[in-house]
Every structure is written in structure tokens, then in C-alpha cells.
Amino acid sequence: MAIQDQIAKMVAERAGIDPDTATKAVDAMLGFLKENPDKVAELLGDDSPLGDAASKITKLFGR
């Protein structure tokens, strides 16, 4: 199962929505992050346990 599918499944379960709607929501979120990788740090917050993952993600998308 792809990570995107795993996230959609989790969103559907936690939000109590159908899987198709959750998949659309995850697709929209991932599209936003791909277009705005510099926003990842803002989204995760400065105290994120992921450390500098936000900067690595930004570099991954070439921004």
C-alpha cells in the first residue's frame, strides 16, 4: 500500500468520512505541499519531532 493510500485511510477513519473523499483531501494536501514546499516547516511547527525534515522536504521538491 502506497504512503498516499495509508494517509487517505487514516484520514477517512479519523475524520469519519468515506475513503473517496479522504483520497481527494489527501491529493489536495499533497498538491499544495508540492507547490509550496517552503510551507512544510510552518505546517509542522518549530518544535516538530521531525527536526529538520521540513528543510529536507523542501530540497526534495527543488525549492
N, CA, C and O atoms as a Maestro MAE file, in Angstrom:
{
 s_m_m2io_version
 :::
 2.0.0
}

f_m_ct {
 s_m_title
 :::
 protein
 m_atom[252] {
  # First column is atom index #
  i_m_mmod_type
  r_m_x_coord
  r_m_y_coord
  r_m_z_coord
  i_m_residue_number
  s_m_chain_name
  s_m_pdb_residue_name
  s_m_pdb_atom_name
  i_m_atomic_number
  :::
  1 25 0.855 -1.182 0.000 1 A "MET " " N  " 7
  2 3 0.000 0.000 0.000 1 A "MET " " CA " 6
  3 2 0.896 1.238 0.000 1 A "MET " " C  " 6
  4 15 1.799 1.364 0.827 1 A "MET " " O  " 8
  5 25 0.637 2.130 -0.922 2 A "ALA " " N  " 7
  6 3 1.425 3.360 -1.039 2 A "ALA " " CA " 6
  7 2 1.151 4.270 0.160 2 A "ALA " " C  " 6
  8 15 0.084 4.212 0.772 2 A "ALA " " O  " 8
  9 25 2.126 5.102 0.476 3 A "ILE " " N  " 7
  10 3 2.001 6.012 1.614 3 A "ILE " " CA " 6
  11 2 0.784 6.917 1.457 3 A "ILE " " C  " 6
  12 15 0.105 7.215 2.439 3 A "ILE " " O  " 8
  13 25 0.506 7.354 0.244 4 A "GLN " " N  " 7
  14 3 -0.653 8.211 -0.007 4 A "GLN " " CA " 6
  15 2 -1.944 7.472 0.361 4 A "GLN " " C  " 6
  16 15 -2.858 8.065 0.931 4 A "GLN " " O  " 8
  17 25 -2.016 6.194 0.038 5 A "ASP " " N  " 7
  18 3 -3.187 5.387 0.376 5 A "ASP " " CA " 6
  19 2 -3.304 5.207 1.889 5 A "ASP " " C  " 6
  20 15 -4.405 5.235 2.440 5 A "ASP " " O  " 8
  21 25 -2.171 5.023 2.552 6 A "GLN " " N  " 7
  22 3 -2.174 4.870 4.008 6 A "GLN " " CA " 6
  23 2 -2.687 6.148 4.681 6 A "GLN " " C  " 6
  24 15 -3.469 6.091 5.629 6 A "GLN " " O  " 8
  25 25 -2.238 7.293 4.178 7 A "ILE " " N  " 7
  26 3 -2.679 8.576 4.743 7 A "ILE " " CA " 6
  27 2 -4.178 8.753 4.503 7 A "ILE " " C  " 6
  28 15 -4.902 9.172 5.406 7 A "ILE " " O  " 8
  29 25 -4.645 8.440 3.305 8 A "ALA " " N  " 7
  30 3 -6.070 8.575 2.992 8 A "ALA " " CA " 6
  31 2 -6.910 7.670 3.888 8 A "ALA " " C  " 6
  32 15 -7.978 8.071 4.352 8 A "ALA " " O  " 8
  33 25 -6.436 6.466 4.128 9 A "LYS " " N  " 7
  34 3 -7.153 5.537 5.010 9 A "LYS " " CA " 6
  35 2 -7.242 6.111 6.421 9 A "LYS " " C  " 6
  36 15 -8.300 6.065 7.049 9 A "LYS " " O  " 8
  37 25 -6.133 6.651 6.917 10 A "MET " " N  " 7
  38 3 -6.112 7.234 8.248 10 A "MET " " CA " 6
  39 2 -7.061 8.431 8.328 10 A "MET " " C  " 6
  40 15 -7.802 8.572 9.301 10 A "MET " " O  " 8
  41 25 -7.039 9.292 7.308 11 A "VAL " " N  " 7
  42 3 -7.920 10.466 7.284 11 A "VAL " " CA " 6
  43 2 -9.379 10.014 7.293 11 A "VAL " " C  " 6
  44 15 -10.194 10.567 8.032 11 A "VAL " " O  " 8
  45 25 -9.709 9.024 6.488 12 A "ALA " " N  " 7
  46 3 -11.085 8.526 6.433 12 A "ALA " " CA " 6
  47 2 -11.534 8.012 7.799 12 A "ALA " " C  " 6
  48 15 -12.644 8.302 8.246 12 A "ALA " " O  " 8
  49 25 -10.668 7.252 8.451 13 A "GLU " " N  " 7
  50 3 -11.017 6.685 9.755 13 A "GLU " " CA " 6
  51 2 -11.140 7.763 10.828 13 A "GLU " " C  " 6
  52 15 -12.111 7.781 11.585 13 A "GLU " " O  " 8
  53 25 -10.166 8.652 10.894 14 A "ARG " " N  " 7
  54 3 -10.157 9.664 11.950 14 A "ARG " " CA " 6
  55 2 -11.212 10.751 11.746 14 A "ARG " " C  " 6
  56 15 -11.768 11.273 12.713 14 A "ARG " " O  " 8
  57 25 -11.483 11.085 10.494 15 A "ALA " " N  " 7
  58 3 -12.456 12.144 10.217 15 A "ALA " " CA " 6
  59 2 -13.864 11.586 10.054 15 A "ALA " " C  " 6
  60 15 -14.837 12.340 10.030 15 A "ALA " " O  " 8
  61 25 -13.970 10.276 9.943 16 A "GLY " " N  " 7
  62 3 -15.280 9.664 9.773 16 A "GLY " " CA " 6
  63 2 -15.900 9.983 8.426 16 A "GLY " " C  " 6
  64 15 -17.109 10.187 8.322 16 A "GLY " " O  " 8
  65 25 -15.058 10.025 7.382 17 A "ILE " " N  " 7
  66 3 -15.543 10.315 6.033 17 A "ILE " " CA " 6
  67 2 -15.277 9.116 5.135 17 A "ILE " " C  " 6
  68 15 -14.496 8.228 5.477 17 A "ILE " " O  " 8
  69 25 -15.939 9.103 3.980 18 A "ASP " " N  " 7
  70 3 -15.749 7.966 3.083 18 A "ASP " " CA " 6
  71 2 -14.359 8.018 2.446 18 A "ASP " " C  " 6
  72 15 -13.777 9.091 2.294 18 A "ASP " " O  " 8
  73 25 -13.839 6.856 2.079 19 A "PRO " " N  " 7
  74 3 -12.476 6.780 1.532 19 A "PRO " " CA " 6
  75 2 -12.247 7.630 0.284 19 A "PRO " " C  " 6
  76 15 -11.159 8.181 0.109 19 A "PRO " " O  " 8
  77 25 -13.248 7.747 -0.583 20 A "ASP " " N  " 7
  78 3 -13.071 8.560 -1.795 20 A "ASP " " CA " 6
  79 2 -12.872 10.031 -1.455 20 A "ASP " " C  " 6
  80 15 -12.034 10.704 -2.055 20 A "ASP " " O  " 8
  81 25 -13.639 10.525 -0.497 21 A "THR " " N  " 7
  82 3 -13.495 11.913 -0.076 21 A "THR " " CA " 6
  83 2 -12.144 12.122 0.589 21 A "THR " " C  " 6
  84 15 -11.495 13.144 0.367 21 A "THR " " O  " 8
  85 25 -11.716 11.164 1.402 22 A "ALA " " N  " 7
  86 3 -10.420 11.264 2.070 22 A "ALA " " CA " 6
  87 2 -9.289 11.270 1.047 22 A "ALA " " C  " 6
  88 15 -8.319 12.012 1.202 22 A "ALA " " O  " 8
  89 25 -9.404 10.458 0.013 23 A "THR " " N  " 7
  90 3 -8.385 10.418 -1.036 23 A "THR " " CA " 6
  91 2 -8.293 11.768 -1.742 23 A "THR " " C  " 6
  92 15 -7.194 12.244 -2.027 23 A "THR " " O  " 8
  93 25 -9.437 12.385 -2.026 24 A "LYS " " N  " 7
  94 3 -9.439 13.702 -2.656 24 A "LYS " " CA " 6
  95 2 -8.786 14.746 -1.749 24 A "LYS " " C  " 6
  96 15 -8.046 15.613 -2.215 24 A "LYS " " O  " 8
  97 25 -9.069 14.650 -0.451 25 A "ALA " " N  " 7
  98 3 -8.479 15.599 0.502 25 A "ALA " " CA " 6
  99 2 -6.966 15.426 0.572 25 A "ALA " " C  " 6
  100 15 -6.229 16.412 0.594 25 A "ALA " " O  " 8
  101 25 -6.506 14.200 0.606 26 A "VAL " " N  " 7
  102 3 -5.067 13.934 0.658 26 A "VAL " " CA " 6
  103 2 -4.404 14.394 -0.640 26 A "VAL " " C  " 6
  104 15 -3.321 14.977 -0.607 26 A "VAL " " O  " 8
  105 25 -5.038 14.141 -1.768 27 A "ASP " " N  " 7
  106 3 -4.490 14.601 -3.053 27 A "ASP " " CA " 6
  107 2 -4.344 16.119 -3.063 27 A "ASP " " C  " 6
  108 15 -3.338 16.652 -3.534 27 A "ASP " " O  " 8
  109 25 -5.356 16.809 -2.540 28 A "ALA " " N  " 7
  110 3 -5.295 18.271 -2.485 28 A "ALA " " CA " 6
  111 2 -4.168 18.739 -1.583 28 A "ALA " " C  " 6
  112 15 -3.444 19.673 -1.927 28 A "ALA " " O  " 8
  113 25 -4.013 18.096 -0.429 29 A "MET " " N  " 7
  114 3 -2.953 18.463 0.512 29 A "MET " " CA " 6
  115 2 -1.571 18.233 -0.105 29 A "MET " " C  " 6
  116 15 -0.689 19.087 -0.011 29 A "MET " " O  " 8
  117 25 -1.396 17.082 -0.728 30 A "LEU " " N  " 7
  118 3 -0.098 16.784 -1.332 30 A "LEU " " CA " 6
  119 2 0.199 17.734 -2.499 30 A "LEU " " C  " 6
  120 15 1.343 18.142 -2.699 30 A "LEU " " O  " 8
  121 25 -0.821 18.075 -3.250 31 A "GLY " " N  " 7
  122 3 -0.632 19.046 -4.326 31 A "GLY " " CA " 6
  123 2 -0.175 20.387 -3.785 31 A "GLY " " C  " 6
  124 15 0.720 21.018 -4.347 31 A "GLY " " O  " 8
  125 25 -0.795 20.824 -2.686 32 A "PHE " " N  " 7
  126 3 -0.394 22.077 -2.060 32 A "PHE " " CA " 6
  127 2 1.052 22.012 -1.591 32 A "PHE " " C  " 6
  128 15 1.822 22.946 -1.817 32 A "PHE " " O  " 8
  129 25 1.426 20.915 -0.941 33 A "LEU " " N  " 7
  130 3 2.790 20.793 -0.429 33 A "LEU " " CA " 6
  131 2 3.817 20.737 -1.558 33 A "LEU " " C  " 6
  132 15 4.917 21.270 -1.418 33 A "LEU " " O  " 8
  133 25 3.472 20.105 -2.659 34 A "LYS " " N  " 7
  134 3 4.386 20.060 -3.803 34 A "LYS " " CA " 6
  135 2 4.579 21.445 -4.407 34 A "LYS " " C  " 6
  136 15 5.667 21.782 -4.875 34 A "LYS " " O  " 8
  137 25 3.516 22.245 -4.394 35 A "GLU " " N  " 7
  138 3 3.601 23.597 -4.950 35 A "GLU " " CA " 6
  139 2 4.197 24.598 -3.966 35 A "GLU " " C  " 6
  140 15 4.674 25.658 -4.372 35 A "GLU " " O  " 8
  141 25 4.174 24.271 -2.682 36 A "ASN " " N  " 7
  142 3 4.634 25.190 -1.641 36 A "ASN " " CA " 6
  143 2 5.502 24.479 -0.607 36 A "ASN " " C  " 6
  144 15 5.180 24.507 0.581 36 A "ASN " " O  " 8
  145 25 6.591 23.846 -1.026 37 A "PRO " " N  " 7
  146 3 7.384 23.081 -0.066 37 A "PRO " " CA " 6
  147 2 7.950 23.935 1.064 37 A "PRO " " C  " 6
  148 15 8.271 23.412 2.132 37 A "PRO " " O  " 8
  149 25 8.076 25.231 0.842 38 A "ASP " " N  " 7
  150 3 8.584 26.110 1.888 38 A "ASP " " CA " 6
  151 2 7.591 26.247 3.041 38 A "ASP " " C  " 6
  152 15 7.957 26.745 4.105 38 A "ASP " " O  " 8
  153 25 6.360 25.822 2.853 39 A "LYS " " N  " 7
  154 3 5.335 25.912 3.896 39 A "LYS " " CA " 6
  155 2 5.369 24.713 4.845 39 A "LYS " " C  " 6
  156 15 4.678 24.718 5.864 39 A "LYS " " O  " 8
  157 25 6.165 23.680 4.525 40 A "VAL " " N  " 7
  158 3 6.196 22.472 5.351 40 A "VAL " " CA " 6
  159 2 6.652 22.791 6.766 40 A "VAL " " C  " 6
  160 15 6.049 22.306 7.724 40 A "VAL " " O  " 8
  161 25 7.687 23.583 6.922 41 A "ALA " " N  " 7
  162 3 8.177 23.936 8.256 41 A "ALA " " CA " 6
  163 2 7.097 24.668 9.044 41 A "ALA " " C  " 6
  164 15 6.919 24.423 10.237 41 A "ALA " " O  " 8
  165 25 6.386 25.555 8.383 42 A "GLU " " N  " 7
  166 3 5.301 26.285 9.040 42 A "GLU " " CA " 6
  167 2 4.200 25.322 9.478 42 A "GLU " " C  " 6
  168 15 3.642 25.457 10.566 42 A "GLU " " O  " 8
  169 25 3.899 24.363 8.631 43 A "LEU " " N  " 7
  170 3 2.858 23.394 8.926 43 A "LEU " " CA " 6
  171 2 3.236 22.503 10.106 43 A "LEU " " C  " 6
  172 15 2.410 22.242 10.980 43 A "LEU " " O  " 8
  173 25 4.477 22.039 10.131 44 A "LEU " " N  " 7
  174 3 4.924 21.132 11.186 44 A "LEU " " CA " 6
  175 2 5.224 21.853 12.491 44 A "LEU " " C  " 6
  176 15 5.125 21.260 13.565 44 A "LEU " " O  " 8
  177 25 5.587 23.111 12.406 45 A "GLY " " N  " 7
  178 3 5.914 23.871 13.603 45 A "GLY " " CA " 6
  179 2 7.381 23.731 13.961 45 A "GLY " " C  " 6
  180 15 8.028 22.749 13.599 45 A "GLY " " O  " 8
  181 25 7.896 24.711 14.668 46 A "ASP " " N  " 7
  182 3 9.305 24.723 15.024 46 A "ASP " " CA " 6
  183 2 9.688 23.610 15.989 46 A "ASP " " C  " 6
  184 15 10.836 23.165 16.004 46 A "ASP " " O  " 8
  185 25 8.738 23.163 16.787 47 A "ASP " " N  " 7
  186 3 9.048 22.150 17.794 47 A "ASP " " CA " 6
  187 2 8.708 20.736 17.327 47 A "ASP " " C  " 6
  188 15 8.558 19.825 18.142 47 A "ASP " " O  " 8
  189 25 8.587 20.561 16.018 48 A "SER " " N  " 7
  190 3 8.254 19.257 15.471 48 A "SER " " CA " 6
  191 2 9.325 18.228 15.820 48 A "SER " " C  " 6
  192 15 10.517 18.529 15.765 48 A "SER " " O  " 8
  193 25 8.906 17.022 16.178 49 A "PRO " " N  " 7
  194 3 9.887 15.965 16.461 49 A "PRO " " CA " 6
  195 2 10.643 15.512 15.214 49 A "PRO " " C  " 6
  196 15 11.585 14.725 15.306 49 A "PRO " " O  " 8
  197 25 10.229 16.008 14.054 50 A "LEU " " N  " 7
  198 3 10.894 15.625 12.812 50 A "LEU " " CA " 6
  199 2 12.181 16.406 12.560 50 A "LEU " " C  " 6
  200 15 12.859 16.194 11.555 50 A "LEU " " O  " 8
  201 25 12.506 17.300 13.470 51 A "GLY " " N  " 7
  202 3 13.747 18.052 13.333 51 A "GLY " " CA " 6
  203 2 13.801 18.842 12.055 51 A "GLY " " C  " 6
  204 15 12.916 19.656 11.792 51 A "GLY " " O  " 8
  205 25 14.825 18.620 11.253 52 A "ASP " " N  " 7
  206 3 14.981 19.405 10.029 52 A "ASP " " CA " 6
  207 2 14.362 18.716 8.815 52 A "ASP " " C  " 6
  208 15 14.766 18.972 7.681 52 A "ASP " " O  " 8
  209 25 13.401 17.858 9.047 53 A "ALA " " N  " 7
  210 3 12.751 17.158 7.936 53 A "ALA " " CA " 6
  211 2 12.114 18.133 6.960 53 A "ALA " " C  " 6
  212 15 12.099 17.887 5.754 53 A "ALA " " O  " 8
  213 25 11.589 19.239 7.474 54 A "ALA " " N  " 7
  214 3 10.942 20.214 6.593 54 A "ALA " " CA " 6
  215 2 11.926 20.762 5.567 54 A "ALA " " C  " 6
  216 15 11.585 20.907 4.393 54 A "ALA " " O  " 8
  217 25 13.140 21.066 6.004 55 A "SER " " N  " 7
  218 3 14.119 21.588 5.047 55 A "SER " " CA " 6
  219 2 14.530 20.518 4.044 55 A "SER " " C  " 6
  220 15 14.795 20.824 2.882 55 A "SER " " O  " 8
  221 25 14.585 19.270 4.485 56 A "LYS " " N  " 7
  222 3 14.913 18.181 3.565 56 A "LYS " " CA " 6
  223 2 13.802 17.995 2.534 56 A "LYS " " C  " 6
  224 15 14.074 17.743 1.360 56 A "LYS " " O  " 8
  225 25 12.557 18.120 2.975 57 A "ILE " " N  " 7
  226 3 11.437 18.002 2.043 57 A "ILE " " CA " 6
  227 2 11.469 19.142 1.040 57 A "ILE " " C  " 6
  228 15 11.213 18.936 -0.146 57 A "ILE " " O  " 8
  229 25 11.781 20.335 1.506 58 A "THR " " N  " 7
  230 3 11.887 21.483 0.619 58 A "THR " " CA " 6
  231 2 12.938 21.222 -0.445 58 A "THR " " C  " 6
  232 15 12.704 21.493 -1.623 58 A "THR " " O  " 8
  233 25 14.089 20.701 -0.050 59 A "LYS " " N  " 7
  234 3 15.156 20.388 -1.014 59 A "LYS " " CA " 6
  235 2 14.716 19.285 -1.969 59 A "LYS " " C  " 6
  236 15 15.063 19.311 -3.150 59 A "LYS " " O  " 8
  237 25 13.952 18.316 -1.464 60 A "LEU " " N  " 7
  238 3 13.479 17.211 -2.284 60 A "LEU " " CA " 6
  239 2 12.654 17.709 -3.462 60 A "LEU " " C  " 6
  240 15 12.755 17.186 -4.572 60 A "LEU " " O  " 8
  241 25 11.833 18.730 -3.205 61 A "PHE " " N  " 7
  242 3 10.997 19.280 -4.257 61 A "PHE " " CA " 6
  243 2 11.693 20.381 -5.034 61 A "PHE " " C  " 6
  244 15 11.084 21.024 -5.889 61 A "PHE " " O  " 8
  245 25 12.951 20.600 -4.743 62 A "GLY " " N  " 7
  246 3 13.759 21.503 -5.546 62 A "GLY " " CA " 6
  247 2 13.494 22.979 -5.350 62 A "GLY " " C  " 6
  248 15 13.617 23.764 -6.291 62 A "GLY " " O  " 8
  249 25 13.132 23.364 -4.142 63 A "ARG " " N  " 7
  250 3 12.875 24.785 -3.894 63 A "ARG " " CA " 6
  251 2 13.804 25.305 -2.851 63 A "ARG " " C  " 6
  252 15 13.744 26.484 -2.502 63 A "ARG " " O  " 8
  :::
 }
 m_bond[251] {
  # First column is bond index #
  i_m_from
  i_m_to
  i_m_order
  :::
  1 1 2 1
  2 2 3 1
  3 3 4 2
  4 3 5 1
  5 5 6 1
  6 6 7 1
  7 7 8 2
  8 7 9 1
  9 9 10 1
  10 10 11 1
  11 11 12 2
  12 11 13 1
  13 13 14 1
  14 14 15 1
  15 15 16 2
  16 15 17 1
  17 17 18 1
  18 18 19 1
  19 19 20 2
  20 19 21 1
  21 21 22 1
  22 22 23 1
  23 23 24 2
  24 23 25 1
  25 25 26 1
  26 26 27 1
  27 27 28 2
  28 27 29 1
  29 29 30 1
  30 30 31 1
  31 31 32 2
  32 31 33 1
  33 33 34 1
  34 34 35 1
  35 35 36 2
  36 35 37 1
  37 37 38 1
  38 38 39 1
  39 39 40 2
  40 39 41 1
  41 41 42 1
  42 42 43 1
  43 43 44 2
  44 43 45 1
  45 45 46 1
  46 46 47 1
  47 47 48 2
  48 47 49 1
  49 49 50 1
  50 50 51 1
  51 51 52 2
  52 51 53 1
  53 53 54 1
  54 54 55 1
  55 55 56 2
  56 55 57 1
  57 57 58 1
  58 58 59 1
  59 59 60 2
  60 59 61 1
  61 61 62 1
  62 62 63 1
  63 63 64 2
  64 63 65 1
  65 65 66 1
  66 66 67 1
  67 67 68 2
  68 67 69 1
  69 69 70 1
  70 70 71 1
  71 71 72 2
  72 71 73 1
  73 73 74 1
  74 74 75 1
  75 75 76 2
  76 75 77 1
  77 77 78 1
  78 78 79 1
  79 79 80 2
  80 79 81 1
  81 81 82 1
  82 82 83 1
  83 83 84 2
  84 83 85 1
  85 85 86 1
  86 86 87 1
  87 87 88 2
  88 87 89 1
  89 89 90 1
  90 90 91 1
  91 91 92 2
  92 91 93 1
  93 93 94 1
  94 94 95 1
  95 95 96 2
  96 95 97 1
  97 97 98 1
  98 98 99 1
  99 99 100 2
  100 99 101 1
  101 101 102 1
  102 102 103 1
  103 103 104 2
  104 103 105 1
  105 105 106 1
  106 106 107 1
  107 107 108 2
  108 107 109 1
  109 109 110 1
  110 110 111 1
  111 111 112 2
  112 111 113 1
  113 113 114 1
  114 114 115 1
  115 115 116 2
  116 115 117 1
  117 117 118 1
  118 118 119 1
  119 119 120 2
  120 119 121 1
  121 121 122 1
  122 122 123 1
  123 123 124 2
  124 123 125 1
  125 125 126 1
  126 126 127 1
  127 127 128 2
  128 127 129 1
  129 129 130 1
  130 130 131 1
  131 131 132 2
  132 131 133 1
  133 133 134 1
  134 134 135 1
  135 135 136 2
  136 135 137 1
  137 137 138 1
  138 138 139 1
  139 139 140 2
  140 139 141 1
  141 141 142 1
  142 142 143 1
  143 143 144 2
  144 143 145 1
  145 145 146 1
  146 146 147 1
  147 147 148 2
  148 147 149 1
  149 149 150 1
  150 150 151 1
  151 151 152 2
  152 151 153 1
  153 153 154 1
  154 154 155 1
  155 155 156 2
  156 155 157 1
  157 157 158 1
  158 158 159 1
  159 159 160 2
  160 159 161 1
  161 161 162 1
  162 162 163 1
  163 163 164 2
  164 163 165 1
  165 165 166 1
  166 166 167 1
  167 167 168 2
  168 167 169 1
  169 169 170 1
  170 170 171 1
  171 171 172 2
  172 171 173 1
  173 173 174 1
  174 174 175 1
  175 175 176 2
  176 175 177 1
  177 177 178 1
  178 178 179 1
  179 179 180 2
  180 179 181 1
  181 181 182 1
  182 182 183 1
  183 183 184 2
  184 183 185 1
  185 185 186 1
  186 186 187 1
  187 187 188 2
  188 187 189 1
  189 189 190 1
  190 190 191 1
  191 191 192 2
  192 191 193 1
  193 193 194 1
  194 194 195 1
  195 195 196 2
  196 195 197 1
  197 197 198 1
  198 198 199 1
  199 199 200 2
  200 199 201 1
  201 201 202 1
  202 202 203 1
  203 203 204 2
  204 203 205 1
  205 205 206 1
  206 206 207 1
  207 207 208 2
  208 207 209 1
  209 209 210 1
  210 210 211 1
  211 211 212 2
  212 211 213 1
  213 213 214 1
  214 214 215 1
  215 215 216 2
  216 215 217 1
  217 217 218 1
  218 218 219 1
  219 219 220 2
  220 219 221 1
  221 221 222 1
  222 222 223 1
  223 223 224 2
  224 223 225 1
  225 225 226 1
  226 226 227 1
  227 227 228 2
  228 227 229 1
  229 229 230 1
  230 230 231 1
  231 231 232 2
  232 231 233 1
  233 233 234 1
  234 234 235 1
  235 235 236 2
  236 235 237 1
  237 237 238 1
  238 238 239 1
  239 239 240 2
  240 239 241 1
  241 241 242 1
  242 242 243 1
  243 243 244 2
  244 243 245 1
  245 245 246 1
  246 246 247 1
  247 247 248 2
  248 247 249 1
  249 249 250 1
  250 250 251 1
  251 251 252 2
  :::
 }
}
